[in-house]
Amino acid sequence: MLTVPIRNRAVAPCLVVAMTVFAGCSTSHAPSVESSSASPAGATAVFGNELSLTGYDIRPKDGHTEMELRWNAVQKPTANYRVFVHALDNSGGLAFQADHDLKDEAGAPTTAWKLGEPVKDQFLVIPWPGHAADKYTLRLGLFIPLPLPMRILPVANSAFNQPTDVWRNQSIVINNVECK
């Protein structure tokens, strides 16, 4: 796991991580929400040898963009994880983020998940005020915010696109996602 020291506790841990170097991300074609889109069939990525991302869907909802991540535990989770969702602009810089606690449909944190049980994580990806509705690259991963320093779970066996910068093996990327 990547360990990131945080000296000022008033700053959101994920924001500190997001402020590190952003070189380019992969450039292959990926979904847009013009019509409902989904992950490639059979694609998975394993985070920290504990949780497997088994797919995603992106669709419009109430004038915004809704994302559904599908997970399952491949090993008993050892912590309550958070998902980082970084929306990157055309230069690879952080435009906004949609980080959130990873919970199942009943609100149970990851430590309460049963092995192999499918879990859907649904959330909106909405640009912050001052950022236009547009197509962004989304960088997704899992982290443990506390205790400090926070830890980012490594990615193994990923069939999803990965960044080509310092985030490689720590996240996946989905390109050209229309966020509104």
C-alpha positions as CSV (number, residue, x, y, z in Angstrom):
1,M,0.0,0.0,0.0
2,L,1.1,3.6,-0.7
3,T,1.5,5.6,2.5
4,V,0.9,9.3,2.4
5,P,1.9,11.4,5.4
6,I,-0.5,14.3,6.2
7,R,0.8,17.1,8.3
8,N,-2.3,19.3,8.4
9,R,-5.3,17.3,9.6
10,A,-7.7,20.1,8.4
11,V,-7.0,19.1,4.8
12,A,-9.0,16.1,3.4
13,P,-6.6,13.2,3.1
14,C,-7.6,12.3,-0.4
15,L,-7.2,15.9,-1.6
16,V,-3.6,15.8,-0.4
17,V,-3.0,12.6,-2.4
18,A,-4.7,14.2,-5.4
19,M,-2.3,17.1,-5.3
20,T,0.7,14.9,-6.2
21,V,2.1,14.7,-9.7
22,F,-0.5,14.1,-12.5
23,A,1.1,12.9,-15.7
24,G,-1.1,11.7,-18.5
25,C,-3.6,8.9,-18.1
26,S,-4.4,6.1,-20.6
27,T,-6.1,7.3,-23.8
28,S,-8.2,4.5,-25.0
29,H,-11.9,5.0,-25.6
30,A,-14.2,4.6,-22.6
31,P,-17.9,5.2,-21.9
32,S,-20.0,8.3,-22.0
33,V,-23.4,8.8,-20.4
34,E,-25.1,9.9,-23.6
35,S,-26.7,6.5,-23.3
36,S,-26.2,4.1,-20.5
37,S,-22.7,2.6,-20.6
38,A,-21.0,-0.3,-18.8
39,S,-17.6,-1.8,-18.1
40,P,-16.2,-4.3,-20.5
41,A,-17.6,-7.8,-20.1
42,G,-15.6,-9.9,-17.6
43,A,-13.4,-7.0,-16.5
44,T,-12.3,-7.0,-12.9
45,A,-9.7,-5.4,-10.7
46,V,-8.6,-6.6,-7.2
47,F,-7.8,-4.0,-4.6
48,G,-5.5,-5.0,-1.7
49,N,-6.2,-8.7,-2.3
50,E,-9.5,-8.1,-0.5
51,L,-12.1,-6.4,-2.7
52,S,-12.8,-7.0,-6.4
53,L,-14.3,-4.4,-8.6
54,T,-16.4,-6.6,-11.0
55,G,-17.9,-3.9,-13.2
56,Y,-19.6,-0.5,-13.4
57,D,-22.5,1.3,-15.1
58,I,-22.7,5.0,-15.9
59,R,-26.1,6.5,-16.7
60,P,-28.0,9.8,-16.5
61,K,-30.1,10.4,-13.4
62,D,-32.2,13.5,-12.7
63,G,-30.0,15.7,-15.0
64,H,-26.7,14.4,-13.4
65,T,-24.4,11.4,-13.9
66,E,-24.9,8.3,-11.7
67,M,-22.2,5.7,-11.4
68,E,-22.7,2.2,-10.1
69,L,-19.6,0.2,-9.0
70,R,-20.1,-3.5,-8.5
71,W,-17.9,-5.1,-5.8
72,N,-17.4,-8.3,-3.9
73,A,-15.1,-9.4,-1.1
74,V,-12.5,-12.0,-2.2
75,Q,-11.1,-12.1,1.3
76,K,-12.6,-10.7,4.6
77,P,-12.0,-6.9,4.5
78,T,-9.7,-5.8,7.3
79,A,-10.8,-2.1,7.3
80,N,-13.7,0.1,6.3
81,Y,-12.6,1.5,3.0
82,R,-13.4,4.7,1.1
83,V,-13.6,5.1,-2.6
84,F,-11.7,7.9,-4.2
85,V,-13.3,9.2,-7.4
86,H,-11.1,11.9,-9.0
87,A,-12.4,13.7,-12.1
88,L,-9.4,14.8,-14.1
89,D,-9.4,17.6,-16.7
90,N,-7.8,17.4,-20.1
91,S,-4.4,18.2,-18.7
92,G,-4.6,15.5,-16.0
93,G,-5.2,17.9,-13.2
94,L,-7.9,17.3,-10.5
95,A,-11.1,19.1,-11.5
96,F,-13.3,17.7,-8.7
97,Q,-13.8,14.5,-6.7
98,A,-16.6,12.3,-5.4
99,D,-15.0,10.4,-2.6
100,H,-17.3,8.4,-0.3
101,D,-17.5,5.6,2.2
102,L,-17.8,2.2,0.5
103,K,-20.9,0.6,1.9
104,D,-23.4,-2.1,0.8
105,E,-27.0,-1.3,-0.1
106,A,-28.0,-1.7,3.6
107,G,-25.3,0.8,4.7
108,A,-22.9,-1.8,6.1
109,P,-19.2,-0.9,5.9
110,T,-16.8,-3.2,4.1
111,T,-15.7,-5.0,7.3
112,A,-19.3,-6.4,7.6
113,W,-19.4,-7.8,4.0
114,K,-19.6,-11.5,3.4
115,L,-17.2,-13.2,1.1
116,G,-18.3,-13.4,-2.5
117,E,-21.6,-11.4,-1.9
118,P,-22.2,-8.9,-4.7
119,V,-22.4,-5.3,-3.6
120,K,-23.6,-2.3,-5.6
121,D,-22.2,1.2,-4.8
122,Q,-24.3,3.9,-6.4
123,F,-23.4,7.6,-6.3
124,L,-23.6,10.8,-8.3
125,V,-20.6,12.3,-10.1
126,I,-21.4,16.0,-10.2
127,P,-18.9,18.8,-11.1
128,W,-18.3,21.2,-8.2
129,P,-19.5,24.8,-8.6
130,G,-17.2,26.6,-11.0
131,H,-16.5,23.4,-13.0
132,A,-18.4,22.9,-16.2
133,A,-20.4,19.8,-17.2
134,D,-18.1,18.1,-19.5
135,K,-16.3,14.8,-20.3
136,Y,-13.7,13.9,-17.7
137,T,-11.4,11.0,-17.0
138,L,-12.4,9.3,-13.7
139,R,-9.6,7.8,-11.6
140,L,-11.0,5.3,-9.0
141,G,-9.4,3.5,-6.1
142,L,-9.8,2.5,-2.5
143,F,-8.1,4.0,0.6
144,I,-8.1,3.9,4.4
145,P,-8.2,7.5,5.7
146,L,-7.4,6.8,9.3
147,P,-5.3,6.2,11.2
148,L,-2.9,8.7,9.6
149,P,-1.0,8.3,7.4
150,M,-3.7,7.2,5.1
151,R,-3.1,4.1,2.9
152,I,-4.1,3.5,-0.7
153,L,-4.8,-0.1,-1.6
154,P,-2.8,-1.5,-4.5
155,V,-4.5,-2.8,-7.6
156,A,-3.7,-6.3,-8.9
157,N,-5.0,-8.3,-11.8
158,S,-6.7,-5.4,-13.4
159,A,-8.5,-5.8,-16.7
160,F,-9.5,-2.1,-16.5
161,N,-7.5,0.7,-17.9
162,Q,-4.8,2.0,-15.5
163,P,-3.1,5.4,-15.4
164,T,0.3,5.7,-16.8
165,D,1.6,8.0,-14.1
166,V,2.3,7.7,-10.3
167,W,-1.2,6.3,-9.8
168,R,-0.5,3.1,-11.8
169,N,-1.2,0.0,-9.7
170,Q,-3.2,2.1,-7.2
171,S,-6.2,3.0,-9.3
172,I,-8.2,2.4,-12.5
173,V,-9.3,5.0,-15.0
174,I,-12.5,5.4,-17.1
175,N,-12.1,7.9,-19.9
176,N,-14.5,10.3,-21.5
177,V,-17.2,10.2,-18.8
178,E,-19.7,13.0,-19.3
179,C,-20.2,14.5,-15.8
180,K,-23.1,16.9,-15.2
